[in-house]
Amino acid sequence: MNIKSLLLGSAAALVAVTGARAADAVVVAEPEPVDYVRVCDVYGKGFYYIPGTETCLSIGGYVRFQYNVAGDPARNLEGDDYQAGSSVRARLNFDAREETELGTLRAFARVQATNNTIAQQDSALGASYVMDQAYIQLGGLLMGYRDTLWTSGIGGLEDGLLTDTDLVVGDFGTNQISYTFAANGFSATLGLEDDRTGDVVPDVHAKLVYSGAWGGAYLSAVYDESYNRENLPSAVTINGVTVAINGTFPTLLQDGNNDAFALKGGVLLKNLIAADSQLKIEGHYAFDPTIYAGITGINTLSTLATNRLTNAGVPILLEWAAGAGYAQKFGKLGLAVSGQYGETFDVAIFNPRTGRTTVDQGEYWAAVANVGYQITNNFATLGEVSYKNVDFGGPAGDVDQVSGFLRFQRNF
């Protein structure tokens, strides 16, 4: 081997080694895969898949500012015969769904907090969030806490008339379990509700509903296993006369016993009178006094946003009531009116001024009107005025009230 061959071989070996090292130096590691959030369109708009699962989740709600006014017999802290003040509410809805071999599995939870002027002394602490609804559904089976079956259901047909103050009777929340069979627009529901008496016998509900493009209709029945007179506030004042309404002397409900049965029905008609219109007719009859036929008739500021029977005001147990509502949209503008008339059960009322007891059946009627406007997408305003009157006759006489609010609400 001569010197020329040795040099050429060494150079070739050096190039090969250098090339190998250069190739190793430019190797780049592969990026880790990313699991992006996917849109879930199975249950409508607003749902997305929780990463790594087949569960679809929707989060929504609203923030609301409202100014409330309640007239006489409300009183403010300065002695005027009205109350006025602001109210702010924040609501969050969580809706989780997925498909199983037994049908759609759903969990729904609603939490909200309301800061009212009526509690200004606590305003520095803010308002506490409370559970407004929470329930589980699997196919037609539902269990949890929400509005009673008497006032909740398919398409909102059973929840009063078409104004925001919907003049519904028996509007309160319960722990419940129910099963609904639905097919071709028809549904049949049977449910049990905890009446919070501590015994093992629940209240029983049954309901038939039809919902279609033209509107819907329903018929509902409830057996109130243990209506108790102590569910009412202990006393109220009507025209300066203090009367006890807790079921003990000197005031007694003259009808009923320890259980009750009631029926309710209604029909909703869409686009019957004009395009973008709704007409609603609803009524009930209670064979005995029952909390499912109760409303708060005369509101104070603290009760403007609710109709629960246990709130302050004049409690009314209606033997029967009938009402109608009409709503009409004109683009971004909406108008609605509603009215209701009914009669209470007979009540024995003791008049401390005369020392006499009279038995009276009260008459109740109410009217509501509102105007709403969609300012922009997901932001609207609503103004509403309502009038309520209850007349027991005799020494108690009648009492009435005008109330209303102006609302601004941002949905999301």
DOZARO-428115 format. One record per residue (C-alpha): y, x, z; residue in three letters. Coordinates in steps of 0.02 Angstrom, whole numbers, plus 50000, padded with zeros to 5 digits. Each point is the difference from the previous one (the first is absolute). Last residue first. Layout:
<recs>
REC:Y:X:Z:Ala;
...
</recs>
This chain:
<recs>
REC:51682:46237:51422:Phe;
REC:50113:49854:50041:Asn;
REC:50185:50014:50047:Arg;
REC:50068:49846:50087:Gln;
REC:50175:49934:50032:Phe;
REC:50011:49839:50100:Arg;
REC:50133:49871:50046:Leu;
REC:49945:49878:50135:Phe;
REC:50003:49819:50056:Gly;
REC:50009:49874:50140:Ser;
REC:50059:49821:50026:Val;
REC:49934:49913:50155:Gln;
REC:49952:49828:50064:Asp;
REC:49965:49914:50165:Val;
REC:49960:49819:50034:Asp;
REC:49999:49885:50150:Gly;
REC:49910:50055:50158:Ala;
REC:50050:49841:50091:Pro;
REC:49918:49884:49873:Gly;
REC:49970:50065:49824:Gly;
REC:49889:50151:49969:Phe;
REC:50102:50056:49848:Asp;
REC:49966:50168:49918:Val;
REC:50114:50073:49867:Asn;
REC:49992:50158:49895:Lys;
REC:50122:50070:49872:Tyr;
REC:49971:50157:49897:Ser;
REC:50111:50121:49903:Val;
REC:49937:50146:49894:Glu;
REC:50073:50152:49912:Gly;
REC:49885:50123:49911:Leu;
REC:50032:50173:49928:Thr;
REC:49889:50108:49892:Ala;
REC:49948:50181:49969:Phe;
REC:49832:50044:49919:Asn;
REC:50078:50013:49824:Asn;
REC:50183:49956:50008:Thr;
REC:50110:49870:50083:Ile;
REC:49866:49865:49993:Gln;
REC:50097:49849:50064:Tyr;
REC:49951:49865:50124:Gly;
REC:50075:49833:50048:Val;
REC:49933:49892:50141:Asn;
REC:49985:49822:50063:Ala;
REC:49908:49927:50151:Val;
REC:49984:49824:50072:Ala;
REC:49918:49940:50161:Ala;
REC:49938:49841:50080:Trp;
REC:49923:49953:50165:Tyr;
REC:49979:49832:50087:Glu;
REC:49944:49997:50180:Gly;
REC:49882:49876:50078:Gln;
REC:50063:49948:50171:Asp;
REC:49930:49953:50169:Val;
REC:50134:49985:50133:Thr;
REC:50003:50062:50179:Thr;
REC:50143:49953:50116:Arg;
REC:50087:50101:50136:Gly;
REC:50168:49966:49917:Thr;
REC:50071:50175:49988:Arg;
REC:49831:50089:50013:Pro;
REC:49939:49912:49842:Asn;
REC:49810:50011:49988:Phe;
REC:49927:50001:49824:Ile;
REC:49831:49923:49958:Ala;
REC:49957:50063:49826:Val;
REC:49922:49901:49857:Asp;
REC:49943:50115:49860:Phe;
REC:50134:50060:49881:Thr;
REC:50056:49922:49837:Glu;
REC:50031:50085:49832:Gly;
REC:50123:50037:49860:Tyr;
REC:50016:50156:49893:Gln;
REC:50119:50071:49870:Gly;
REC:50007:50144:49879:Ser;
REC:50124:50080:49879:Val;
REC:49990:50156:49891:Ala;
REC:50111:50095:49878:Leu;
REC:49967:50165:49912:Gly;
REC:50111:50113:49894:Leu;
REC:49932:50153:49909:Lys;
REC:49946:49897:49849:Gly;
REC:50033:49819:50045:Phe;
REC:49864:49960:50127:Lys;
REC:49967:49830:50079:Gln;
REC:49919:49953:50166:Ala;
REC:49962:49825:50065:Tyr;
REC:49931:49950:50169:Gly;
REC:49920:49846:50074:Ala;
REC:49955:49939:50174:Gly;
REC:49887:49889:50101:Ala;
REC:49969:49997:50188:Ala;
REC:49876:49923:50120:Trp;
REC:49962:50001:50186:Glu;
REC:50128:50140:50014:Leu;
REC:49998:50107:50155:Leu;
REC:50179:50058:50024:Ile;
REC:50060:50139:50114:Pro;
REC:50189:50006:50027:Val;
REC:50053:50182:49999:Gly;
REC:49936:50165:50067:Ala;
REC:49844:50069:49920:Asn;
REC:49822:49948:50046:Thr;
REC:49976:49888:49848:Leu;
REC:50022:50138:49874:Arg;
REC:50123:49955:49862:Asn;
REC:50073:50172:49962:Thr;
REC:50151:50089:49928:Ala;
REC:50136:49897:50082:Leu;
REC:49916:50014:50170:Thr;
REC:50109:50129:50089:Ser;
REC:50159:49920:49931:Leu;
REC:49956:49831:50076:Thr;
REC:49898:49870:49911:Asn;
REC:49979:49812:50021:Ile;
REC:49837:49929:49935:Gly;
REC:49870:50129:50044:Thr;
REC:49845:49931:49917:Ile;
REC:49835:49925:50059:Gly;
REC:49865:49911:49901:Ala;
REC:49873:50142:50014:Tyr;
REC:50038:50009:50187:Ile;
REC:49915:49831:50014:Thr;
REC:50044:49827:50065:Pro;
REC:49866:49877:49942:Asp;
REC:49957:49917:49834:Phe;
REC:50113:50121:49907:Ala;
REC:50062:49952:49825:Tyr;
REC:50069:50125:49873:His;
REC:50111:50007:49847:Gly;
REC:50047:50108:49850:Glu;
REC:50087:49979:49833:Ile;
REC:50055:50153:49897:Lys;
REC:50095:50004:49835:Leu;
REC:50021:50167:49911:Gln;
REC:50114:50047:49855:Ser;
REC:50002:50146:49878:Asp;
REC:50012:49883:49849:Ala;
REC:50056:49824:50042:Ala;
REC:49938:49842:50088:Ile;
REC:49814:50039:50003:Leu;
REC:50012:50190:49986:Asn;
REC:49883:50025:50148:Lys;
REC:49930:49860:50110:Leu;
REC:49941:50037:50178:Leu;
REC:49898:49869:50095:Val;
REC:49971:49975:50185:Gly;
REC:49881:49946:50136:Gly;
REC:49982:50008:50188:Lys;
REC:49877:49922:50122:Leu;
REC:49993:50012:50190:Ala;
REC:49871:49987:50141:Phe;
REC:50031:50025:50185:Ala;
REC:49921:50057:50161:Asp;
REC:50037:49988:50186:Asn;
REC:50072:49826:49993:Asn;
REC:50129:49911:49896:Gly;
REC:50149:49887:50019:Asp;
REC:50133:49970:50133:Gln;
REC:50064:50178:50008:Leu;
REC:50064:50011:50176:Leu;
REC:50168:50034:50082:Thr;
REC:50033:49975:50185:Pro;
REC:49866:50055:50035:Phe;
REC:49896:50137:49918:Thr;
REC:49964:50032:49816:Gly;
REC:50117:50148:49979:Asn;
REC:50144:49902:49925:Ile;
REC:50120:49989:50147:Ala;
REC:50167:49920:49960:Val;
REC:50175:50063:50036:Thr;
REC:50135:49879:49941:Val;
REC:50159:50084:49934:Gly;
REC:49982:49928:49826:Asn;
REC:49820:50060:49992:Ile;
REC:49952:50140:50119:Thr;
REC:49827:50079:49991:Val;
REC:49860:50027:50123:Ala;
REC:49833:50088:50030:Ser;
REC:49976:50061:49821:Pro;
REC:49847:49922:49917:Leu;
REC:49826:50078:49999:Asn;
REC:49981:49926:50174:Glu;
REC:49956:49836:49915:Arg;
REC:49832:50069:49949:Asn;
REC:49914:49967:49834:Tyr;
REC:49822:50057:50023:Ser;
REC:49885:49978:49852:Glu;
REC:50132:49979:49866:Asp;
REC:49896:49934:49854:Tyr;
REC:50090:50038:49838:Val;
REC:49999:49922:49826:Ala;
REC:50076:50059:49836:Ser;
REC:50021:49920:49829:Leu;
REC:50074:50102:49857:Tyr;
REC:50087:49988:49832:Ala;
REC:50056:50123:49867:Gly;
REC:50125:50052:49868:Gly;
REC:49994:49969:49811:Trp;
REC:49916:50168:49964:Ala;
REC:49864:49964:50127:Gly;
REC:49960:49996:50186:Ser;
REC:49882:49877:50084:Tyr;
REC:49973:50005:50188:Val;
REC:49879:49922:50124:Leu;
REC:50015:50045:50185:Lys;
REC:49902:49994:50162:Ala;
REC:50059:50066:50167:His;
REC:49916:50008:50172:Val;
REC:50083:50051:50164:Asp;
REC:49885:50107:50106:Pro;
REC:49877:49957:50141:Val;
REC:49947:50151:50104:Val;
REC:50128:49977:50139:Asp;
REC:50143:50122:50035:Gly;
REC:50140:49882:49950:Thr;
REC:50067:50114:49863:Arg;
REC:49972:49873:49859:Asp;
REC:49895:50125:49900:Asp;
REC:49985:49931:49824:Glu;
REC:49846:49949:49900:Leu;
REC:50001:49975:49811:Gly;
REC:49925:49902:49856:Leu;
REC:50079:50022:49829:Thr;
REC:49967:49914:49833:Ala;
REC:50079:50065:49840:Ser;
REC:50030:49930:49827:Phe;
REC:50086:50098:49860:Gly;
REC:49840:50027:49901:Asn;
REC:49898:50058:50151:Ala;
REC:50039:50043:50181:Ala;
REC:49895:49997:50159:Phe;
REC:50103:50048:50152:Thr;
REC:49930:50058:50168:Tyr;
REC:50101:50009:50160:Ser;
REC:50029:50103:50158:Ile;
REC:50154:49989:50107:Gln;
REC:50120:50081:50123:Asn;
REC:50154:49891:49995:Thr;
REC:50180:49999:49938:Gly;
REC:50126:49857:50004:Phe;
REC:50068:49864:49885:Asp;
REC:49938:49830:50059:Gly;
REC:50122:49899:49896:Val;
REC:50093:50071:49849:Val;
REC:50185:49963:49975:Leu;
REC:50013:50141:49870:Asp;
REC:50157:50085:50063:Thr;
REC:49989:50116:49851:Asp;
REC:50003:49847:49886:Thr;
REC:49850:49942:49897:Leu;
REC:49904:49893:50126:Leu;
REC:49866:50044:50127:Gly;
REC:49867:50135:49997:Asp;
REC:49849:49911:49929:Glu;
REC:50022:50038:49816:Leu;
REC:50033:50185:50027:Gly;
REC:49893:50043:49849:Gly;
REC:49836:49984:50095:Ile;
REC:50013:49991:50188:Gly;
REC:50112:49999:50152:Ser;
REC:50075:49857:50103:Thr;
REC:49851:49908:50079:Trp;
REC:49893:50156:49982:Leu;
REC:50107:50073:50140:Thr;
REC:50115:50142:49953:Asp;
REC:49916:50169:50016:Arg;
REC:49877:50095:50111:Tyr;
REC:49825:50058:49949:Gly;
REC:49845:49942:49907:Met;
REC:49979:49945:49819:Leu;
REC:49838:49969:49903:Leu;
REC:50016:49945:49817:Gly;
REC:49961:50172:49928:Gly;
REC:50022:50120:50144:Leu;
REC:50169:49979:50083:Gln;
REC:50072:50088:50153:Ile;
REC:50158:49946:50092:Tyr;
REC:50163:50058:50077:Ala;
REC:50163:49901:50004:Gln;
REC:50166:50010:50094:Asp;
REC:49956:50153:50102:Met;
REC:50156:50052:50094:Val;
REC:50128:50137:49976:Tyr;
REC:50125:50020:50141:Ser;
REC:50186:49982:49967:Ala;
REC:50125:50137:50038:Gly;
REC:50025:50080:50170:Leu;
REC:50190:49995:49986:Ala;
REC:49985:49816:49950:Ser;
REC:49926:49952:50169:Asp;
REC:50157:49921:50072:Gln;
REC:50034:49923:49831:Gln;
REC:49848:49886:50015:Ala;
REC:50071:49840:49924:Ile;
REC:50076:50105:49862:Thr;
REC:49825:50015:49929:Asn;
REC:49901:50155:49951:Asn;
REC:49840:49951:49910:Thr;
REC:49846:50110:49982:Ala;
REC:49854:49981:49882:Gln;
REC:49817:50042:49978:Val;
REC:49885:49923:49870:Arg;
REC:49817:50050:49978:Ala;
REC:49875:49954:49864:Phe;
REC:49822:50065:49982:Ala;
REC:49899:49952:49848:Arg;
REC:49821:50015:49939:Leu;
REC:49976:49915:49832:Thr;
REC:49823:49935:49970:Gly;
REC:49831:50027:50083:Leu;
REC:49947:50146:49887:Glu;
REC:50168:50079:50041:Thr;
REC:50170:50008:49915:Glu;
REC:50149:50078:50089:Glu;
REC:50159:49940:50083:Arg;
REC:50136:50065:50119:Ala;
REC:50163:49901:50029:Asp;
REC:50133:50069:50117:Phe;
REC:50159:49895:50021:Asn;
REC:50155:50069:50088:Leu;
REC:50145:49893:50063:Arg;
REC:50172:50054:50063:Ala;
REC:50116:49867:50072:Arg;
REC:50185:50000:50043:Val;
REC:50090:49853:50083:Ser;
REC:50185:49965:50018:Ser;
REC:50093:49879:50110:Gly;
REC:50066:49826:50028:Ala;
REC:49971:49873:50138:Gln;
REC:50089:49834:50022:Tyr;
REC:50079:49891:50135:Asp;
REC:50114:50137:50066:Asp;
REC:49973:50060:50179:Gly;
REC:50035:50185:49971:Glu;
REC:49815:50045:50011:Leu;
REC:49958:49883:49857:Asn;
REC:49939:49820:50010:Arg;
REC:49883:49904:49884:Ala;
REC:50015:49810:50012:Pro;
REC:50101:50015:49886:Asp;
REC:49996:50114:49848:Gly;
REC:49888:50145:49949:Ala;
REC:50064:50141:49889:Val;
REC:49896:50147:49937:Asn;
REC:50048:50156:49902:Tyr;
REC:49852:50085:49916:Gln;
REC:49956:50177:49948:Phe;
REC:49825:50024:49932:Arg;
REC:49890:50151:49961:Val;
REC:49844:49958:49900:Tyr;
REC:49814:50026:49981:Gly;
REC:49879:50101:49897:Gly;
REC:49852:50118:50008:Ile;
REC:49851:49973:49882:Ser;
REC:49834:50090:50016:Leu;
REC:49846:50007:49888:Cys;
REC:49839:50070:50074:Thr;
REC:49884:50097:49882:Glu;
REC:50025:50159:50100:Thr;
REC:50048:50184:49978:Gly;
REC:50185:49964:49988:Pro;
REC:50045:49821:50057:Ile;
REC:50005:49908:49835:Tyr;
REC:50163:49914:49955:Tyr;
REC:50061:49820:50013:Phe;
REC:50176:49940:49959:Gly;
REC:49962:49879:49858:Lys;
REC:49843:49895:49991:Gly;
REC:49831:50007:50086:Tyr;
REC:49899:50102:49873:Val;
REC:50149:50103:49941:Asp;
REC:49970:50151:50113:Cys;
REC:50117:50144:49955:Val;
REC:49928:50172:50033:Arg;
REC:50061:50129:50126:Val;
REC:49960:50176:49937:Tyr;
REC:49845:50095:50057:Asp;
REC:50045:50181:49955:Val;
REC:49867:50126:49939:Pro;
REC:50021:50179:50067:Glu;
REC:50076:50120:49873:Pro;
REC:49884:50126:49910:Glu;
REC:50024:50184:50052:Ala;
REC:50084:50117:49874:Val;
REC:49908:50156:49924:Val;
REC:50131:50125:49936:Val;
REC:49943:50155:50099:Ala;
REC:49816:49992:49948:Asp;
REC:50045:50024:49816:Ala;
REC:50103:50155:50038:Ala;
REC:49856:50078:50100:Arg;
REC:49881:49975:49855:Ala;
REC:50122:50072:49876:Gly;
REC:50025:50157:50106:Thr;
REC:49813:50029:50014:Val;
REC:49973:49981:49812:Ala;
REC:50149:50111:49956:Val;
REC:49937:50139:50115:Leu;
REC:49826:49996:49923:Ala;
REC:50071:50014:49824:Ala;
REC:50109:50149:50051:Ala;
REC:49853:50090:50078:Ser;
REC:49896:49978:49843:Gly;
REC:50137:50066:49885:Leu;
REC:50028:50153:50110:Leu;
REC:49815:50044:50004:Leu;
REC:49983:49982:49811:Ser;
REC:50145:50120:49968:Lys;
REC:49935:50130:50125:Ile;
REC:49835:50019:49908:Asn;
REC:49833:49928:50052:Met;
</recs>
